[in-house]
Amino acid sequence: MINALTIDVEDYFQVNAFEPVVSRSNWDAYPLRVVDNTTRVLDILDETGVKGTFFVLGWVAERTPELVRAIADRGHEVACHGYGHELVFRIGPDRFRRDIRISKALLEDACGKPVRGYRAPSYSITAQSLWAFEILAETGFSYDSSIFPIHHDVYGIPGARRCPHRIETAAGSILEFPLTTVPFSVAGRQFNVPVAGGGYFRLLPVSLVCAGLRAVNGREGMPAVFYLHPWEFDPEQPRIPGAGLKSRFRHYVNLSRTADKFRKLLSRFSFAPMGEVLDGLPGLDAEVAAPFGVSGPEKLTPTGQEV
């Protein structure tokens, strides 16, 4: 089974957890570490012969187009992570449309190839922002990987479909590759345990993550998606003053172990870019609004208000 390997290219100061203490208007005052850290990831992938999808912020592409070119030149897929890492459900349809159009253009200019895929910052396509799918289709994206079928204090659509599927909108269809979870029952209640990467990967034993991915591949017969950020390979990154305890824990836990755990994971599973994995799947069933656990019409339409 070939799984999708994805890297969300953003710098250490751009994460949603630090937004209360790091103003977006001051981002240019912080030293950029994203080039060196992404290059570190690229080198590991070269060592192992693995190719993946890099979801790059437009803000990063605008300042370091050479990094986007390097990603493409080294055989990886370039995809879109929005421009300024703003949560989709906060910015509303109009700003979202502008955000992804600008980002897509910057990425395509830098790499010289069409950009097919999108991932929302902090997985912020939620029950409050399902209108985003129609705008993605309208803007020329063919797939998305933003749905996290878990309970979380920022993101997530509990009860969302866990396998890759097709979403029909008034502007056309778009493929969705949800972040990978494993069902787990406690006292008669079922929960989805996240095994897709990020802080979950840094916190959990690598053996437990591998067991979850094997269950998805073997028992369920479906590909998994795995993600990390370049800053997760950088234990020496500057600490952000004023961040809360929960945010500091989520961001800094086990950074020194990421590279070794990542190499172990790459040695145990087969990975490829997300677009390639989706292209290799048979016909995918269509989903509309109701399967996401929210009420709605049979077509996903932009109904939110700009905030």
N, C-alpha and C positions, 0 to 999 in steps of 0.2 A: 504494500500500500504506500503510495506517494503522498506525503503531507505537504501543506503549504508553510513555508518559512517566511516570516515577515519581520521587518525592522521599522519601527516608527522613529523617523529621523527628526529629532528636536533636541535642544540643548538643555542642560541641567536646570536652568533658571526659568524655563518656559512651561514647566508642568503645572497642571491645574491646582495641585496642592499648595503651591507657593504663590498663587495669584493674590491672596490677601496682603502679602508683604513685598511682592515684586511687581511693580507697575509695568504694564506693557509699554508705556511711553519711555521707560528707562532701560529697556532691553539692550539697546546699543551701548550702554555703559558697562555691561558685563563682558568679561573676557570670553571669547568664543572658544569652546572646546569640542564642538560638534565635528569639526573636520578631522582632528586627530582621533577622536573616539570612533567615528564611523570608519575611518581607515583601519583602525584596529579590528573592527568587525569584518571588514572586507578581507583583511589578511588571514583571519581565521578561516573564512569561507574559502579562500584560495587554497589554504593548506589542506582542507578536507574535500575540495572539489564540489562544494555545495553551492547552488544558486538560489536566490530568494527574491522577494519583493520588498523594496524600500519605499515606505510611505513617507514622503518628504514634505515638510512645511514649506509653503511658498515664501515665508519670511527668510528661511534658510537658503532656499534656492536663489532668491534675489541677491543675497550677499555673498554666496559662495557657489556660483554656477559651475565652477570647476569641480566641485564635489559631486554634483548631479551627473556631470559628464563622466566622472571616474566610476560612479556606480554603474552607469550604462555600459561604459567601455569594458568593464570587468565582467560583463555578461549577465547582469541582474536586471530585473524589471523595476522601472521607476513608476511610482503611483503617488497619489495626492493625499495629504494629511490636512488639507485646508491651509489658510495663509497664516493666521496669527494665533492658532491654538485656542480659539474661542468656542465655547460650548454651543452646539447647534440649537438646543432648545432655548437658549438665552437670546440668540441674535435674531431669530425669526427668519421667514422665507426670503425677504428682499435682501438683507445683508448676507444671508447664506448663499444666495445666487451669485452675488458679486464676489464673495469670498472664493468660491470654487472656480469661477471663471478666471479670476486673476491668477490663482494658484496654478491651475491647469496650463494656462498660457506660459507662465514663467518656467514650469517644469519642461514643457514641450520645447520651448526655445533653448533651454539648457542642454537637453539630452538628444534633441533632434528626432524624437520618436513620439507617436501618439501615447497619451496617458489614459489607460482604460479603467483603473481602479481607484477607489476612494475609501478612506477610513476616517471617521469623525474623531476629532480630538476627544480624548477620554470617553470614547464610545458613546457620545452624547446624542445619537439618534435613539430616542426613547419613545415611550407611549405618547409623549407630548410633542414629538417632532417627526411623526411618520410622514408628514408632508415633504420631508427631505428627499424621499425616494423619487418622486415625480421630478423634482428639480435636478437631481442627479441624472436621470434618464434624459431629460430635456437638454442638459449641458453636454451630453455625449459620453458619459461614463457607462460602461457595460457591466461592471460589478462593484459591489460594496462589501466591506467587512467591518461593520460598526455595531452589530447587534450582539450584546452579551446577555445570554439568558439566565441571569442571576439576580439576586437581591444585592443592592449596593447603595451606599449613601449618596452617590453622585449619578451613576449610570445604571443600565440594566433594564431588561424587559423579562421579568420572571414569567415562565410559561411559554416564551417564544420558541419557535421550532429550532432544534439544535443542529440539524443537518443542512448542507447547502441546498438552496431552493431558489426558485424564480419568483420575483414579485412583479405583479402587473400594475401599471399606473396609466393614467390618461396620456402620458407622453411616451409610453412604450414600456418594455419590460427591463428589469435589471436583476442580475444574479446576486444573491446574498450568501456570504460565507460567514456564519456566526462564529464567535469565539468558542473554543472547544471546552465543554464541560462533561462531567460524568455524573449520571443520576445516582443519588444515595438516599436511602430511606432510614429515618429514625423515628421510632414510636408511631409508625404508620404515616408519617409525613415525608414527602419526597423533596429533596434539595438537589440542586445542581452544583457540583463541586468544580471550581475553575482549575483547569490544568493547562491553560493556554500559554502561560508564560508570565513575564513581567514580575511584579512583586510576589505573586504566588509562587513563581519558579524559584526566586531567591529565598523565600521563606520555607518552602516544603523540601523534604529530601528528594534528590533527583530520582531515587528509586520509586517513590510514590508517583511522581509526575510521569515517569516512564510506564508504570503500571496502568495509569489512567489512559495514556495515549494508546497502549496496546489493547485495552478494553474497547476503545472507540474503533480502532482499526480492525480488530479481530471479531469481537462479539457483535458489534454493530455494523461492521463492514463499510465504514465511511471514513474519509480522510479527516485528519485533524488540522488545525491551524495553530501555529506557535508564533509568539511575538516577544521581542525585547526592544529596548531603546539603547542607543549608543552610550548614554550617560550611565547605564547600568554596568558598563565595563570600566568605570572610572572611579575607583575608591579614593583618589586624591582630589576630586573635584572640590571647589570651595563650598563651605557650608553656608546656608542661607540664614542670616540672623533673623530672629523674630518669628520663625515658623513654629507652629504648634507641635506638641509632642506626637500626636497621631501622624501628622504629615511628615515629620522627621523620621519616624519609624518606617513608614511605608516607603520613603524615598531612599534611605541610607542602609536599610538592613541587608547584610551579607553582600555588599557590592564587591568585596574582595574575592568572592567565590564564584562570581558570575561566569568568568571566562572558562574556568575548569569545568563547571557544570555544563556549560554550553557545548564544549568539546565532547563531553560524554554523551550528551543527547544526540549530537550530530553523528556519532559513531554507531548509535543503536537504531536509528530510523532513517528512512529515505525522505528527502525533502526536495522541493522544487518551487519556483515562483508561483504565486497564487493564480495568476492568469492561466498559466500552463496546467495547473491542477484542475481548474474549472473547465478548461477546454477539453480535458480528457474524461470528464464525467458524462454519463449518458443523459438523456433528456430529463430535465429537472421539473418537478411538479410546481405549479403556480400557487402562490399564497396571496391573500388579500388582507385587509385590515384585521378581520376577526381573529385569525390565528395568532396575532400578537398579544391577545388577551385584552384588547380594547374594543369598544364598540366603534363602528364606522361604516362608511359606504363601501360598495364593492370595488371601487377604484380609490387609490390613494391620491388625494388632492391636497394642495397647499391651503390649509385653513387657519394657520396660526397668525398671530399678530406680531409685527416687529416690536422688539423690546429694546 
